[in-house]
Amino acid sequence: MNWLWEESYSGGHMYPVSISPGALKSEEDHRRDICTVGGWMHERGYVASTDGNISLRLDSWRILASPTCMGKGMMSPDDMVITDVEGRKLSGGRNPSSELAMHLLIYRLRPDINAICHAHPPVATGYAAAGIPLNKALLCELVIALGSVPVARYGTPGTSELADAIEPLVQSHDAILMANHGVVTYGLDLLTAFFRMETTEHFARVALVTELLGKQVLLSGGDVEKLIAARARYGNGAATVTKDCPITSESTEAERVTLTRHQLEVLIDEAIQKDRARR
């Protein structure tokens, strides 16, 4: 394999500036890939301090995971930890991430998944902290790549609560916002898992801009159906329309309430009268 190499900003560690797609690699390549993606997450501001974690399947019963309490931009291949699918440590001088149980749940529920990224990208995490899903059909790219990104209820990090919180959403989504916490994404390989993290944060930024501008023009239901049909061609899942499809322009129209001027004046007058009565 031909690698492009550069010196990382910390510790003089050497890691490739790019990784190849695919899950069938040597353990040595997988270890380097995790270091590379950890560096990308740190450089992009998706994690701070020792936040975040990364894992991938080595085979049907072994998981390679980033270590706990270590900056993702400072890892070396030897820092990785191998556990079995039950979370029992098999090798490594460090301990695996305290949130490994969340990773193991995803692997158990999704046999098609071979890699997972968890991070705290600022804008997407802001939506998670606000309890707002990224589920509006604003960008065709997001519909093709992810469909929609829901918010899981809050679960205490490092406990079984976190896995329990995301469990209802894992099988129908490839990216999840975790309330008051961060984002988890997963895919066929580590490159796909990272790209889904990047896509989630990019869409969150675009959605925030439309909120600040005070206007959102959503795609129609017909447009979304065509995009979802295209998902299979891009390798992003089945070409089916489900209840978790993004909110479309028709959805917002259906929720819109229209009042005449007289009706509005009556409502305002009633509100004023009720307010005066309470005083």
C-alpha positions in Angstrom: 0.0 0.0 0.0 1.4 3.4 -0.9 1.0 5.9 1.9 1.6 9.6 2.0 3.2 10.5 5.3 3.5 13.7 7.4 4.7 14.4 10.9 1.8 15.0 13.3 1.7 18.2 15.4 2.4 16.4 18.6 4.9 13.9 19.9 6.6 13.5 16.5 4.3 10.5 15.6 4.1 9.7 12.0 0.8 8.8 10.4 -0.6 8.7 6.9 -2.5 11.8 5.6 -5.0 9.6 3.9 -6.5 6.1 4.3 -7.9 3.7 1.8 -11.5 2.6 1.8 -12.5 -1.0 2.8 -12.5 -3.1 5.9 -10.3 -5.9 4.8 -6.9 -4.8 6.0 -4.1 -5.9 8.2 -4.2 -5.2 11.9 -1.2 -2.8 11.4 -3.1 -0.8 8.8 -6.2 -0.7 11.0 -4.1 0.7 13.9 -2.6 3.4 11.7 -6.1 4.2 10.3 -7.5 4.9 13.7 -4.6 7.2 14.5 -5.2 9.1 11.2 -8.9 9.5 11.8 -8.2 10.6 15.4 -5.9 13.2 14.0 -8.5 14.4 11.6 -11.1 14.7 14.3 -8.8 16.7 16.5 -7.6 19.0 13.7 -11.2 19.8 12.6 -12.2 20.6 16.2 -14.6 17.7 16.5 -13.0 16.7 19.8 -11.2 18.5 22.6 -8.8 17.2 25.2 -9.3 13.4 25.5 -12.9 13.4 24.1 -14.2 11.0 21.6 -13.5 7.4 20.7 -13.0 5.2 17.6 -13.3 1.5 17.0 -13.4 -1.1 14.2 -13.9 -4.8 13.8 -10.8 -6.9 13.3 -12.9 -10.0 12.7 -16.1 -11.6 13.9 -15.0 -11.7 17.6 -12.4 -9.0 18.1 -12.7 -5.2 18.3 -9.8 -2.7 17.9 -10.5 0.5 19.9 -8.9 3.8 20.8 -7.7 4.0 24.4 -9.4 5.9 27.2 -8.0 9.2 28.6 -5.8 10.0 25.6 -6.1 12.8 23.1 -7.2 11.6 19.7 -4.5 13.6 17.9 -1.8 12.1 20.1 -2.3 8.4 19.6 0.2 6.0 18.2 -0.7 2.5 16.7 0.7 0.8 19.8 -1.8 2.7 22.0 -4.8 0.7 20.6 -6.6 -1.9 22.6 -8.1 -5.2 21.4 -11.2 -6.5 23.2 -13.6 -9.3 22.4 -17.2 -8.6 21.4 -18.3 -8.7 25.0 -15.8 -6.0 25.9 -13.2 -8.2 27.6 -9.7 -6.8 27.1 -7.5 -9.2 25.1 -4.4 -7.1 24.5 -2.9 -3.6 24.9 -1.1 -1.6 27.4 -3.9 0.8 28.0 -7.6 0.4 28.7 -10.3 0.8 26.0 -12.7 3.7 25.8 -15.1 4.0 28.7 -17.9 4.2 26.1 -17.0 0.9 24.4 -20.4 -0.6 25.4 -22.0 1.9 23.0 -19.8 0.6 20.2 -20.4 -3.1 21.0 -24.2 -2.4 20.9 -23.9 -1.0 17.4 -21.8 -3.9 16.2 -24.3 -6.4 17.7 -27.4 -4.7 16.1 -25.7 -3.9 12.8 -23.7 -6.8 11.3 -23.1 -4.6 8.3 -21.1 -2.1 10.4 -17.3 -2.4 10.7 -16.3 0.9 12.2 -17.6 3.6 14.5 -16.6 7.2 15.3 -17.9 9.2 18.3 -17.0 12.9 18.6 -18.4 16.3 19.7 -18.4 18.5 16.6 -19.5 21.9 17.9 -22.5 22.7 15.7 -24.0 19.3 15.5 -23.5 18.9 19.3 -25.2 22.2 19.7 -28.3 20.7 18.0 -28.0 17.7 20.3 -27.8 19.9 23.4 -30.9 21.8 22.2 -32.7 18.5 21.5 -33.2 19.4 17.8 -32.8 16.6 15.2 -31.2 17.3 11.9 -34.3 16.0 10.0 -35.3 18.6 7.5 -34.8 18.1 3.7 -32.6 21.2 3.3 -29.6 19.5 1.4 -29.9 16.8 -1.2 -26.4 15.5 -0.1 -27.7 14.8 3.4 -30.7 12.9 2.2 -28.5 10.7 0.0 -25.8 10.2 2.6 -27.8 9.9 5.8 -31.5 10.4 5.3 -32.0 12.2 8.6 -30.1 12.4 11.9 -32.3 11.9 15.1 -31.7 12.9 18.7 -31.4 10.1 21.2 -32.4 10.8 24.8 -29.7 11.6 27.3 -27.6 8.8 28.8 -24.7 9.2 31.3 -21.4 8.7 29.5 -19.4 5.6 30.5 -22.6 3.8 31.7 -25.1 1.4 30.1 -27.5 4.3 29.9 -25.7 5.6 26.9 -26.1 2.4 24.9 -29.8 2.1 26.1 -30.5 5.6 24.9 -29.3 5.0 21.3 -30.5 1.4 20.9 -34.0 2.3 19.4 -32.3 4.3 16.7 -29.3 2.3 15.6 -31.0 0.0 13.1 -32.7 2.8 11.1 -30.0 5.4 11.1 -26.3 5.7 10.4 -25.7 8.9 12.5 -27.2 9.8 15.8 -27.1 13.0 17.9 -26.9 12.1 21.6 -28.7 14.6 23.8 -26.4 16.9 25.8 -23.4 14.9 24.6 -22.3 14.5 21.0 -22.6 12.5 17.8 -22.0 8.9 16.9 -21.6 7.7 13.3 -20.8 4.3 11.8 -20.3 2.6 8.5 -19.0 -0.3 6.4 -15.4 0.9 7.0 -13.6 3.6 9.0 -13.5 6.1 6.2 -17.2 5.9 5.7 -17.8 6.3 9.5 -15.6 9.4 9.5 -17.2 10.9 6.4 -20.6 10.5 8.0 -19.4 12.5 11.0 -18.1 15.2 8.7 -21.4 15.3 6.7 -23.4 15.6 10.0 -21.3 18.6 11.1 -21.5 20.2 7.7 -25.2 19.9 7.5 -25.6 21.2 11.0 -23.7 24.3 10.0 -25.9 24.8 6.9 -29.0 24.3 9.0 -27.8 26.8 11.5 -27.2 29.4 8.8 -30.8 29.0 7.5 -32.1 29.5 11.0 -30.1 32.7 11.4 -31.3 33.9 8.1 -34.8 33.2 9.2 -35.8 31.2 6.2 -35.7 27.5 5.2 -36.8 26.3 1.8 -37.2 22.5 2.0 -37.2 19.9 -0.7 -40.5 18.4 -1.8 -41.7 14.9 -1.0 -41.2 14.0 -4.6 -37.6 15.3 -4.6 -36.8 13.3 -1.4 -38.2 10.1 -2.9 -35.9 10.5 -5.9 -32.9 11.1 -3.6 -33.7 8.1 -1.4 -34.0 6.0 -4.5 -30.5 7.2 -5.4 -29.1 6.1 -2.0 -28.7 2.5 -3.1 -26.7 3.6 -6.1 -24.3 5.5 -3.9 -24.0 2.6 -1.4 -25.8 4.4 1.4 -28.6 2.0 2.1 -31.8 0.7 0.8 -33.9 2.7 -1.7 -36.9 2.8 0.5 -39.0 5.6 2.0 -39.6 5.2 5.8 -41.2 7.1 8.6 -37.8 8.5 9.4 -37.5 10.3 6.1 -36.6 14.0 6.4 -39.3 16.6 6.8 -40.3 18.0 3.4 -42.0 21.2 2.2 -45.4 19.4 2.2 -44.9 18.5 5.9 -44.3 22.1 6.9 -47.3 23.3 4.8 -49.5 20.8 6.5 -48.5 22.2 9.9 -49.0 25.8 8.9 -52.1 27.5 10.3 -53.7 30.3 8.3 -55.8 33.0 10.1 -57.8 36.0 8.8 -57.0 39.4 10.2 -60.3 39.3 12.2 -59.5 35.9 13.7 -56.0 37.1 14.7 -57.4 40.2 16.4 -59.9 38.1 18.3 -57.2 35.7 19.6 -55.0 38.7 20.6 -58.0 40.3 22.4 -58.8 37.1 24.2 -55.2 36.7 25.3 -55.1 40.3 26.7 -58.4 39.7 28.6 -57.0 36.5 30.2 -53.8 38.3 31.2 -55.7 41.1 32.8 -58.0 38.6 34.7 -54.9 36.9 36.2 -53.6 40.2 37.7 
